Amino acid sequence: MTHIIVHRSHPFQYYGIRLLILLLAAALLWGAFEMGYMQSEEDIIEAKGGRKSLLVQQSVLKKKNTELSKEILHLERQYLLEQESCQLVQISMNKDQQKIIELEKELAFYKAIVSPAKGRESIYLQSLEIQASNAASIENIDSSQKTEANRYQYKFILAQKIKKRTYTKGTVKVLINGKKENKIVKVSLFSLRVPLKETKDKNFKYSFKYFQEFSGIMHLPEGMIPHSVDVIIDSKKKKSIIELGDLKWSQTGGVKYVGQ
């Protein structure tokens, strides 16, 4: 007789173990999910914090950049102001230097009068200058005479030794030599003055103790090409005639003579 042994089954125990295993697995999965979620939140928070830090740094850098730009602009303006100031100082220095040169010339002029060079006549031509003049600045001149190319301004100074401190009188003749229509001509500056006033005199008259200056505007005849100037000083009191000739007329137009 054969005996079959059948084990007794417990369905609740079987399914309970499986359910417990499933619950444990679910709990593990949920725990892993929670841990991952928490970690992701920390990453997000950390990422947000880094972005905020970057934004703060960017704002600080922008502020510094703005401040540097303002400082650069201020320095550029200050540099321009200093440059303009230097230019004004340079212009002022040039003007002062020009004044010094003029004063030195004037001082040399007076020294030459007080202590003239040896061998110099008692009356002499201190300086003579004839240069092109601006017709627009000349008044009371007939419009037919306003030819700028033929208009000149003249200025000359006579001086004498002052040891005796006496007045001297006489006349000065300034002659301009040149060519007109291929002919040699000699014209008196006195007759070329503008505006020309009617007078019986034919030459400049002088009467001085130390020096005397003559100046004015002259108008060369149309078509005349000057090349030199002669000066004749006639002293009535000293009874002498001083001639100074062949003062060259430069190609630029004019004469500039300074007595030695």
C-alpha positions in Angstrom: 0.0 0.0 0.0 1.5 3.2 -1.2 1.2 6.4 0.9 1.3 9.9 -0.8 2.5 12.6 1.4 0.9 16.0 0.7 2.2 19.0 2.5 -0.2 21.2 4.1 -0.4 24.6 2.3 -1.0 28.0 4.0 -2.2 30.5 1.3 -2.2 33.5 3.6 1.4 33.0 4.6 2.4 32.6 0.9 0.6 35.7 -0.3 1.6 37.6 2.8 5.3 37.1 2.1 4.9 38.2 -1.5 2.9 41.3 -0.5 5.5 42.1 2.1 8.2 41.8 -0.5 6.2 44.1 -2.8 5.7 46.6 -0.1 9.4 46.6 0.7 10.2 47.1 -3.0 7.7 49.9 -3.2 9.1 51.5 -0.1 12.6 51.3 -1.5 11.5 52.8 -4.8 9.6 55.6 -3.0 12.6 56.3 -0.8 14.9 56.4 -3.9 12.4 58.7 -5.6 12.3 61.0 -2.6 16.1 61.0 -2.3 16.4 61.8 -6.0 13.8 64.5 -5.8 15.5 66.1 -2.8 18.8 65.9 -4.5 17.4 67.5 -7.6 15.9 70.3 -5.5 19.3 70.9 -3.9 20.8 71.0 -7.4 18.2 73.4 -8.6 18.7 75.6 -5.5 22.4 75.5 -5.9 22.1 76.3 -9.6 19.7 79.2 -8.8 22.2 80.4 -6.2 25.1 80.3 -8.8 23.0 82.2 -11.3 22.1 84.8 -8.7 25.7 85.1 -7.8 26.6 85.5 -11.5 23.9 88.2 -11.9 25.3 90.0 -8.8 28.8 89.8 -10.2 27.6 91.1 -13.6 25.8 94.0 -12.0 29.0 94.9 -10.0 31.1 94.7 -13.2 28.6 96.9 -15.1 28.7 99.4 -12.3 32.5 99.4 -12.3 32.5 99.7 -16.1 30.2 102.7 -15.8 32.4 104.4 -13.2 35.5 103.7 -15.3 33.8 105.2 -18.4 32.9 108.3 -16.4 36.5 108.6 -15.1 37.9 108.2 -18.6 35.5 110.8 -20.0 36.5 113.1 -17.1 40.2 112.5 -17.8 39.7 113.2 -21.6 37.9 116.5 -20.8 40.6 117.4 -18.4 43.3 116.6 -21.0 41.5 118.8 -23.6 41.2 121.6 -21.1 44.9 121.3 -20.3 45.7 121.2 -24.0 43.7 124.3 -24.7 45.3 126.0 -21.7 48.8 125.1 -23.0 47.8 126.5 -26.4 46.6 129.7 -24.8 49.8 129.9 -22.8 51.9 129.3 -26.0 50.0 132.0 -27.8 50.5 134.4 -24.9 54.2 133.5 -24.8 54.4 134.2 -28.6 52.7 137.5 -28.1 55.0 138.4 -25.2 58.0 137.3 -27.3 56.8 139.5 -30.1 56.4 142.4 -27.7 59.9 141.8 -26.4 61.3 141.9 -30.0 59.4 145.1 -30.7 60.7 146.7 -27.4 64.2 145.6 -28.3 63.9 147.2 -31.7 62.6 150.4 -30.1 65.4 150.3 -27.5 67.9 149.8 -30.3 66.3 152.7 -32.1 66.7 155.1 -29.1 70.2 153.9 -28.4 71.1 154.6 -32.0 69.7 158.1 -31.6 71.5 158.8 -28.3 74.8 157.1 -29.3 74.9 157.1 -33.2 77.7 155.1 -34.9 81.0 156.8 -35.6 81.1 158.5 -39.0 77.4 159.0 -39.1 76.1 162.3 -40.3 74.3 164.6 -37.8 71.1 163.8 -39.7 70.5 160.3 -41.0 67.8 157.9 -42.2 67.0 155.6 -39.3 64.6 153.4 -41.2 62.5 153.1 -44.3 59.8 150.7 -45.1 57.4 150.4 -48.1 55.1 147.5 -48.2 51.8 146.4 -49.9 48.7 147.9 -48.2 45.1 146.7 -47.9 43.0 149.1 -50.0 39.8 148.2 -48.0 41.2 149.9 -44.9 41.9 153.2 -46.7 39.3 155.9 -46.5 38.6 159.0 -48.6 40.2 157.5 -51.7 38.7 157.7 -55.2 37.4 154.3 -56.3 39.3 154.5 -59.6 42.5 154.6 -57.6 41.8 151.5 -55.5 44.1 149.1 -57.2 45.4 146.8 -54.5 48.4 145.7 -56.6 49.7 149.3 -56.8 48.9 150.4 -53.3 51.6 150.6 -50.7 52.1 151.9 -47.2 55.2 153.9 -46.5 57.0 154.8 -43.3 60.4 156.3 -42.7 62.2 157.9 -39.7 64.8 160.7 -39.7 67.1 161.1 -36.6 70.1 163.2 -35.6 72.8 163.3 -33.0 71.6 165.1 -29.9 74.8 166.3 -28.3 73.9 169.9 -29.0 70.1 169.4 -28.6 69.2 171.8 -31.3 66.3 171.7 -33.7 67.1 170.9 -37.3 65.0 171.7 -40.4 65.0 170.7 -44.0 63.4 168.6 -46.7 63.4 164.9 -47.6 63.1 163.6 -51.1 62.2 160.0 -51.7 62.5 158.9 -55.3 61.2 155.6 -56.7 63.1 154.3 -59.7 61.5 151.9 -62.1 60.2 151.2 -65.6 57.0 152.0 -67.3 56.3 151.0 -70.9 60.0 150.0 -71.3 61.1 153.4 -70.2 63.1 154.3 -67.1 61.1 156.6 -64.8 61.9 158.3 -61.5 58.8 159.4 -59.4 58.7 161.3 -56.2 56.9 159.5 -53.3 55.6 162.8 -52.2 53.6 163.1 -55.4 52.2 159.6 -55.1 50.6 160.1 -51.6 46.8 159.3 -51.3 44.7 161.2 -50.7 46.9 163.7 -52.5 46.4 167.2 -50.9 47.2 170.3 -52.9 50.3 172.0 -51.6 53.1 174.1 -52.9 55.6 171.7 -51.3 57.4 169.2 -53.6 59.1 167.2 -50.9 58.6 166.2 -47.2 59.5 168.8 -44.7 61.0 168.0 -41.4 61.7 169.9 -38.2 62.8 167.9 -35.1 65.2 167.8 -32.2 65.6 164.0 -31.8 63.7 162.2 -34.6 60.6 162.5 -36.8 58.4 159.9 -38.4 56.7 160.1 -41.8 54.0 157.6 -42.8 51.0 157.3 -45.1 49.7 155.6 -48.2 51.1 155.8 -51.7 49.8 154.7 -55.1 52.2 153.7 -57.9 51.3 154.8 -61.4 49.6 152.1 -63.4 52.0 149.9 -65.3 55.1 151.0 -63.3 57.5 148.4 -62.2 59.8 149.7 -59.3 63.3 148.4 -58.7 65.0 150.8 -56.3 64.6 153.8 -54.0 66.8 156.9 -53.5 66.6 159.2 -50.5 68.0 162.7 -50.4 68.1 164.6 -47.1 68.6 168.4 -47.4 69.4 170.2 -44.2 68.9 174.0 -44.2 70.5 174.7 -40.8 73.5 172.3 -41.3 73.8 173.3 -44.9 74.4 169.8 -46.0 72.9 167.2 -48.4 72.9 163.5 -47.6 72.1 161.0 -50.3 71.2 157.4 -49.8 70.7 155.5 -53.1 69.9 152.2 -54.7 67.8 150.8 -51.9 66.6 147.6 -53.6 62.9 146.9 -54.2 62.3 143.3 -53.4 60.4 140.9 -55.8 57.7 140.4 -53.1 57.0 144.1 -53.4 58.5 146.7 -51.1 61.5 148.1 -49.4 62.8 147.6 -45.9 65.9 149.5 -44.7 67.3 149.8 -41.2 70.2 152.2 -40.7 73.4 150.8 -39.4 
